[in-house]
Amino acid sequence: MLDKIKGVQTVKNISIVNKAGTSTGYSQYAYDIEGATQNQVIYPSLDPSIFELRYPNQDIKGRVVPL
């Protein structure tokens, strides 16, 4: 999906970080992203849960590098 954004030529890698802590505006619960990842797929917990990108304007970071 990132490759489909106008102006993006390629996405070399991506990392997903679970931010937690009510003092910073996130959930009090942390999720083990690394432990829940199998074959490059992040699986949710067995309990009903969702993944939310809480603050997209500050939590999505990228950089431009020459090809």
C-alpha positions in Angstrom: 0.0 0.0 0.0 2.9 2.4 0.7 4.2 1.9 -2.9 0.8 3.1 -4.2 1.1 6.5 -2.6 1.9 9.2 -5.3 5.5 10.0 -5.3 6.7 6.9 -3.5 9.0 4.8 -5.8 9.9 2.0 -3.5 9.7 1.0 0.2 13.0 -0.7 1.2 12.0 -1.7 4.7 9.4 -1.0 7.3 9.4 -1.5 11.1 6.3 -1.5 13.4 6.8 -0.3 16.9 4.1 -0.7 19.7 3.9 2.5 21.6 2.3 2.1 25.1 1.8 4.3 28.1 -1.2 6.4 29.1 1.0 9.4 30.1 1.9 9.7 26.4 -1.7 9.2 25.1 -1.4 5.5 24.1 -3.0 2.4 25.6 -1.8 1.1 28.9 -1.3 -2.3 27.3 1.8 -3.3 25.3 1.8 -5.9 22.5 4.7 -8.1 21.7 5.0 -7.3 18.0 8.2 -9.4 17.5 6.7 -12.4 19.3 3.4 -12.2 17.3 5.2 -12.0 13.9 5.5 -15.2 11.8 6.6 -15.2 8.2 6.5 -11.4 8.1 2.8 -11.3 9.2 1.8 -9.8 12.5 -1.0 -11.8 14.1 -3.4 -10.3 16.7 -3.9 -11.8 20.1 -6.6 -14.5 20.7 -8.6 -12.0 22.8 -10.7 -9.6 20.8 -8.3 -6.8 19.9 -7.5 -4.2 17.2 -4.4 -2.5 15.9 -4.7 1.3 15.8 -2.5 3.9 14.4 -3.2 6.5 17.1 -1.4 9.6 15.9 -0.6 9.2 12.2 0.8 12.7 11.7 3.5 12.1 14.4 3.9 8.3 14.5 4.6 7.7 10.8 8.2 8.5 10.0 10.1 8.0 6.8 13.1 9.3 5.0 14.1 9.9 1.5 17.3 8.2 0.2 18.8 8.4 -3.3 18.4 5.3 -5.5 
